[in-house]
Amino acid sequence: MKLIDKLIIKDFLKTYFFVVLMLIMVVLVLDFTEKNDKYISNQVPTNEILRYMWNYGLYLNNLLTPITVFISVIFITSKMAGRTEIVAILSSGVSFVRLLRPFLMGAALIGAASFYLNGWILPAATESMTVFKLVYLEKGKTTTDQNIHMKVGENSYAYFSRFYKTSNQGYNFTLETIEDGKLLAKLSADRIEWDTAKHTWTLRNWRLRELKDRKEIWTVGDDRDTVLSIVPDDFGVPENHHETLKLPQLSRQIRVLEDRGADNVEYYKIERYVRFMSPFAALILTFIGVIMSSRKTRGGSGFQIAMGFLLAFLYILLFLLSRTFAENGAEYPILAVWMPNIVFALMGLLLYKTVPR
């Protein structure tokens, strides 16, 4: 059986890489055709295009893993069933659970590679793609943040009318302290600057209004140093900033946002949930794929492969929907993120009762 294990794992991985390569090549060709006019008009260097396509290919590999794993399993298993190899293996006294072992080992290898790719390689590729789009495909887009509202503490809220990262300066700054819906203090300044030596913020032409015991206290001044839980790097971050952080950086960013009391911390938490959830999809879909295609059918493997595509797309659709629900304020976001795996795992257990013995 060990020899059969090696052959199954070898064929599984070989088929997986072939399917991945074919799907990625098709998508990359379509993407290049769509963006070719912009490449020409913006005079994008060839090496930058090739780097973008490489990074986009890594992104596609991670996105298409459920489809490629499922199709590879169904192709290999249905081929073995068509040659009555599975019947021969089971007739020799090998249990179906034992037959699953090489498939699950191959899926575990793919899942481990997906976890490493998702946690350390793909974030850098995503950041590179974001920079490429800003530099070459979205020229003329403003680099100045405007009308910025940020929660910088449990009861503190900051506002900038404009912030320039090139000079680390903001204008029309206000810092409000609100508790139980009541304004306790409001600090305003015409300009705020980041002091790189002291790592503090300097307020220019500042005004402080404090409300205490039904009294209003005003204080004004020219310059004032203050410490905020934000730094210039917190400005100008892309919308997909959580996708550009490696796993250790993502965990640190979550702690920083939690200490700050930021409202967008859930996006970063959900991203971390997804990175730990995704590798298990390979195991679950492999389990279902072997069960679905272990019987020999008269129509060959075409129908089984078509069903594999359908179920894999349903998994991706369910994953996208569950992530959207989690980001839109689900009561238990970790449960929403894991819902596709839970649903398909239960489906696999139900199908397991129908497998040949």
C-alpha positions as CSV (number, residue, x, y, z in Angstrom):
1,M,0.0,0.0,0.0
2,K,2.9,2.3,0.6
3,L,3.8,2.2,-3.1
4,I,0.2,3.0,-4.0
5,D,0.4,5.9,-1.5
6,K,3.4,7.4,-3.3
7,L,1.8,7.0,-6.7
8,I,-1.4,8.7,-5.6
9,I,0.4,11.6,-3.9
10,K,2.6,12.0,-6.9
11,D,-0.3,12.0,-9.4
12,F,-2.4,14.3,-7.1
13,L,0.3,17.0,-6.8
14,K,1.2,16.7,-10.4
15,T,-2.4,17.2,-11.5
16,Y,-2.9,20.0,-9.0
17,F,0.1,22.0,-10.3
18,F,-1.0,21.4,-13.9
19,V,-4.6,22.6,-13.2
20,V,-3.3,25.6,-11.3
21,L,-0.9,26.6,-14.1
22,M,-3.6,26.3,-16.8
23,L,-6.2,28.3,-14.9
24,I,-3.7,31.0,-13.9
25,M,-2.4,31.3,-17.5
26,V,-5.9,31.8,-18.8
27,V,-6.8,34.5,-16.3
28,L,-3.4,36.3,-16.8
29,V,-3.9,36.4,-20.6
30,L,-7.4,37.8,-20.2
31,D,-6.1,40.4,-17.6
32,F,-3.2,41.4,-19.9
33,T,-5.6,41.8,-22.8
34,E,-7.9,44.0,-20.8
35,K,-5.1,46.3,-19.4
36,N,-2.9,46.3,-22.6
37,D,-4.1,49.7,-23.7
38,K,-3.2,51.3,-20.4
39,Y,0.2,49.7,-20.4
40,I,0.9,51.3,-23.8
41,S,-0.6,54.7,-23.0
42,N,1.2,54.9,-19.6
43,Q,4.4,53.5,-21.0
44,V,4.7,50.8,-18.3
45,P,8.1,49.1,-18.3
46,T,8.1,45.5,-19.3
47,N,9.8,44.3,-16.2
48,E,7.1,46.0,-14.0
49,I,4.4,44.3,-16.1
50,L,6.1,40.9,-15.6
51,R,6.4,41.5,-11.9
52,Y,2.8,42.5,-11.6
53,M,1.7,39.4,-13.5
54,W,3.9,37.2,-11.2
55,N,2.3,38.7,-8.1
56,Y,-1.2,38.5,-9.6
57,G,-0.5,34.8,-10.4
58,L,0.4,34.2,-6.7
59,Y,-2.9,35.9,-5.7
60,L,-4.8,33.7,-8.2
61,N,-3.2,30.6,-7.0
62,N,-4.4,31.2,-3.5
63,L,-7.9,32.2,-4.7
64,L,-8.3,29.2,-6.9
65,T,-7.0,26.6,-4.5
66,P,-10.4,25.2,-3.6
67,I,-11.2,24.7,-7.3
68,T,-7.9,23.3,-8.3
69,V,-7.7,20.9,-5.3
70,F,-11.2,19.6,-5.9
71,I,-10.8,19.2,-9.6
72,S,-7.4,17.4,-9.2
73,V,-8.9,15.0,-6.6
74,I,-11.9,14.2,-8.8
75,F,-9.8,13.7,-11.9
76,I,-7.4,11.3,-10.1
77,T,-10.1,9.4,-8.2
78,S,-12.5,9.0,-11.1
79,K,-9.6,7.8,-13.3
80,M,-8.7,5.1,-10.7
81,A,-12.4,4.2,-10.4
82,G,-12.7,3.9,-14.2
83,R,-9.9,1.4,-14.2
84,T,-11.5,-0.5,-11.3
85,E,-8.4,0.2,-9.2
86,I,-10.4,1.4,-6.2
87,V,-12.6,-1.8,-6.3
88,A,-9.4,-3.9,-6.4
89,I,-7.9,-1.9,-3.4
90,L,-11.0,-2.2,-1.3
91,S,-11.5,-5.9,-2.2
92,S,-8.0,-6.6,-0.9
93,G,-9.1,-5.7,2.6
94,V,-8.0,-2.0,2.6
95,S,-10.6,0.2,4.3
96,F,-11.9,3.4,2.7
97,V,-10.4,5.4,5.5
98,R,-7.0,3.9,4.7
99,L,-7.6,4.7,1.0
100,L,-8.1,8.4,2.0
101,R,-4.7,8.7,3.6
102,P,-2.6,9.5,0.6
103,F,-5.2,12.0,-0.7
104,L,-5.3,13.8,2.7
105,M,-1.5,13.8,2.9
106,G,-1.3,15.5,-0.5
107,A,-4.0,17.9,0.6
108,A,-2.1,18.6,3.8
109,L,1.0,19.5,1.8
110,I,-1.1,21.9,-0.3
111,G,-2.7,23.3,2.8
112,A,0.6,23.9,4.5
113,A,2.0,25.6,1.3
114,S,-1.2,27.7,1.1
115,F,-0.8,28.8,4.8
116,Y,2.8,29.9,4.3
117,L,1.9,31.6,1.0
118,N,-1.1,33.4,2.7
119,G,0.8,34.4,5.8
120,W,4.2,35.5,4.4
121,I,4.4,35.6,0.6
122,L,1.1,36.8,-0.6
123,P,0.9,40.0,1.5
124,A,4.1,41.3,-0.1
125,A,2.7,40.4,-3.5
126,T,-0.6,42.2,-2.7
127,E,1.2,45.3,-1.6
128,S,3.3,45.3,-4.8
129,M,0.1,45.0,-6.9
130,T,-1.4,47.9,-5.1
131,V,1.6,50.1,-5.7
132,F,1.7,49.1,-9.3
133,K,-2.0,50.1,-9.8
134,L,-1.5,53.4,-8.1
135,V,1.7,54.3,-10.1
136,Y,0.8,53.0,-13.5
137,L,-2.9,52.4,-13.8
138,E,-4.4,55.1,-11.6
139,K,-2.2,58.1,-12.4
140,G,-3.4,61.4,-11.2
141,K,-5.0,60.0,-8.1
142,T,-4.5,62.4,-5.1
143,T,-1.9,61.4,-2.5
144,T,-3.4,63.7,0.1
145,D,-5.8,62.4,2.7
146,Q,-8.8,64.7,3.2
147,N,-11.5,64.9,5.9
148,I,-9.9,62.2,8.1
149,H,-11.8,60.9,11.2
150,M,-9.9,58.6,13.5
151,K,-10.6,57.0,16.9
152,V,-7.3,57.4,18.8
153,G,-8.4,56.3,22.3
154,E,-11.3,54.8,24.2
155,N,-13.1,58.2,24.4
156,S,-10.9,60.3,22.0
157,Y,-11.5,61.2,18.4
158,A,-9.2,63.1,16.0
159,Y,-10.0,65.0,12.8
160,F,-7.8,66.4,10.1
161,S,-9.2,68.4,7.2
162,R,-6.0,67.4,5.2
163,F,-2.8,65.5,5.8
164,Y,0.3,65.4,3.6
165,K,2.6,62.4,4.1
166,T,5.4,64.1,2.1
167,S,5.7,66.7,4.8
168,N,4.0,64.9,7.7
169,Q,1.8,67.9,8.3
170,G,-2.0,68.1,8.9
171,Y,-4.3,71.1,8.9
172,N,-7.4,72.1,10.8
173,F,-6.8,69.5,13.5
174,T,-9.2,68.7,16.4
175,L,-9.1,66.2,19.2
176,E,-12.3,65.7,21.0
177,T,-12.9,63.8,24.3
178,I,-16.4,62.4,24.5
179,E,-17.8,60.3,27.4
180,D,-21.4,59.0,27.6
181,G,-22.3,61.2,24.7
182,K,-21.0,64.4,26.4
183,L,-18.2,66.6,25.1
184,L,-15.6,67.0,27.9
185,A,-12.7,68.7,26.0
186,K,-11.9,69.9,22.5
187,L,-8.3,70.6,21.4
188,S,-8.0,72.5,18.1
189,A,-5.0,73.6,16.0
190,D,-4.5,75.3,12.7
191,R,-1.6,72.9,11.9
192,I,-0.1,69.8,13.4
193,E,3.3,68.4,12.6
194,W,5.2,65.2,13.3
195,D,8.5,65.6,15.1
196,T,10.7,62.8,13.9
197,A,13.3,63.5,16.6
198,K,10.9,63.4,19.6
199,H,8.3,61.1,18.0
200,T,5.6,63.5,19.1
201,W,3.1,65.8,17.5
202,T,3.5,69.5,17.6
203,L,0.4,71.7,17.5
204,R,0.6,75.2,15.9
205,N,-1.8,77.9,17.0
206,W,-3.7,75.6,19.4
207,R,-6.9,76.2,21.4
208,L,-8.2,74.0,24.2
209,R,-11.8,74.1,25.4
210,E,-12.6,72.2,28.6
211,L,-16.1,71.7,30.1
212,K,-16.0,71.1,33.8
213,D,-18.7,71.5,36.4
214,R,-20.9,73.5,34.0
215,K,-18.0,75.9,33.4
216,E,-16.1,76.5,30.2
217,I,-12.3,76.9,30.4
218,W,-10.4,78.3,27.3
219,T,-6.6,78.0,26.9
220,V,-4.7,79.1,23.8
221,G,-1.0,79.0,22.7
222,D,1.4,79.1,19.9
223,D,3.2,75.7,20.1
224,R,2.4,72.6,22.1
225,D,3.8,69.0,22.0
226,T,1.3,66.2,22.4
227,V,1.4,62.4,22.2
228,L,-1.2,60.6,20.1
229,S,-1.6,56.9,19.5
230,I,-1.2,57.5,15.7
231,V,1.9,58.1,13.5
232,P,2.2,59.3,9.9
233,D,2.4,55.7,8.7
234,D,-1.3,55.4,9.7
235,F,-2.3,57.8,7.0
236,G,-2.6,57.0,3.3
237,V,-3.0,53.2,3.9
238,P,-4.9,51.4,1.1
239,E,-8.3,50.0,1.7
240,N,-6.8,46.5,1.5
241,H,-4.1,47.3,4.1
242,H,-5.0,44.3,6.2
243,E,-4.2,42.1,3.1
244,T,-0.7,43.5,2.7
245,L,0.5,42.6,6.2
246,K,2.4,39.4,7.0
247,L,1.0,37.3,9.7
248,P,3.2,38.6,12.5
249,Q,2.7,42.2,11.4
250,L,-1.1,41.6,11.2
251,S,-1.1,40.3,14.8
252,R,0.8,43.4,16.0
253,Q,-1.5,45.7,14.0
254,I,-4.5,44.2,15.7
255,R,-3.0,44.8,19.2
256,V,-2.2,48.5,18.2
257,L,-5.8,49.1,16.9
258,E,-7.3,47.4,20.0
259,D,-5.2,49.7,22.3
260,R,-6.4,52.6,20.2
261,G,-10.0,51.5,20.2
262,A,-10.2,51.8,16.5
263,D,-13.4,50.9,14.7
264,N,-11.8,49.0,11.8
265,V,-10.0,46.4,13.9
266,E,-12.5,43.8,12.9
267,Y,-11.3,43.9,9.3
268,Y,-7.8,42.9,10.5
269,K,-9.2,40.2,12.8
270,I,-11.3,38.7,10.1
271,E,-8.2,38.6,7.8
272,R,-6.3,36.6,10.4
273,Y,-9.3,34.3,10.8
274,V,-9.3,33.7,7.1
275,R,-5.6,32.9,7.0
276,F,-6.0,30.2,9.5
277,M,-9.2,28.9,8.0
278,S,-8.2,28.7,4.3
279,P,-5.7,25.7,4.5
280,F,-8.4,23.4,6.0
281,A,-10.4,23.9,2.8
282,A,-8.0,21.7,0.9
283,L,-8.6,18.8,3.4
284,I,-12.3,19.1,3.4
285,L,-12.7,19.4,-0.4
286,T,-10.3,16.5,-0.9
287,F,-12.4,14.4,1.4
288,I,-15.6,15.2,-0.5
289,G,-13.9,14.8,-3.9
290,V,-12.7,11.3,-3.1
291,I,-16.2,10.3,-1.9
292,M,-18.0,11.7,-5.0
293,S,-15.7,10.1,-7.6
294,S,-14.8,6.8,-6.0
295,R,-17.6,4.9,-7.9
296,K,-17.3,3.9,-11.5
297,T,-19.9,5.5,-13.7
298,R,-20.9,4.8,-17.3
299,G,-20.6,8.4,-18.4
300,G,-17.0,8.6,-17.4
301,S,-15.4,11.3,-15.3
302,G,-16.9,14.3,-17.3
303,F,-20.0,14.6,-15.1
304,Q,-18.0,14.2,-11.9
305,I,-15.5,16.9,-13.0
306,A,-18.4,19.2,-13.9
307,M,-19.9,18.6,-10.4
308,G,-16.5,19.3,-8.9
309,F,-16.4,22.7,-10.6
310,L,-19.9,23.4,-9.4
311,L,-19.2,22.5,-5.8
312,A,-15.9,24.4,-5.8
313,F,-17.5,27.5,-7.1
314,L,-20.3,27.2,-4.5
315,Y,-17.6,26.9,-1.8
316,I,-15.9,30.1,-3.1
317,L,-19.3,31.9,-3.3
318,L,-20.2,30.8,0.2
319,F,-16.8,32.0,1.4
320,L,-17.2,35.4,-0.1
321,L,-20.7,35.8,1.3
322,S,-19.7,34.7,4.8
323,R,-16.7,37.1,4.8
324,T,-19.0,39.9,3.7
325,F,-21.4,39.1,6.6
326,A,-18.4,39.0,9.0
327,E,-17.1,42.4,7.9
328,N,-20.6,43.9,8.0
329,G,-20.9,43.3,11.8
330,A,-21.8,39.6,12.3
331,E,-22.2,38.9,16.0
332,Y,-19.7,36.1,15.8
333,P,-17.3,36.9,12.9
334,I,-15.1,33.9,13.5
335,L,-18.1,31.6,13.1
336,A,-19.1,33.4,9.9
337,V,-15.7,33.0,8.4
338,W,-15.5,29.3,9.3
339,M,-19.1,28.7,8.0
340,P,-18.0,27.4,4.5
341,N,-15.7,24.8,6.1
342,I,-18.4,23.8,8.6
343,V,-21.1,23.4,5.9
344,F,-18.9,21.4,3.5
345,A,-17.5,19.3,6.4
346,L,-21.0,18.3,7.3
347,M,-21.8,17.6,3.7
348,G,-18.7,15.4,3.5
349,L,-19.9,13.4,6.6
350,L,-23.3,12.8,5.0
351,L,-21.8,11.7,1.7
352,Y,-19.4,9.4,3.6
353,K,-22.3,7.1,4.4
354,T,-22.7,6.4,0.6
355,V,-19.2,5.3,-0.1
356,P,-18.4,1.8,-1.3
357,R,-17.2,-0.5,1.5
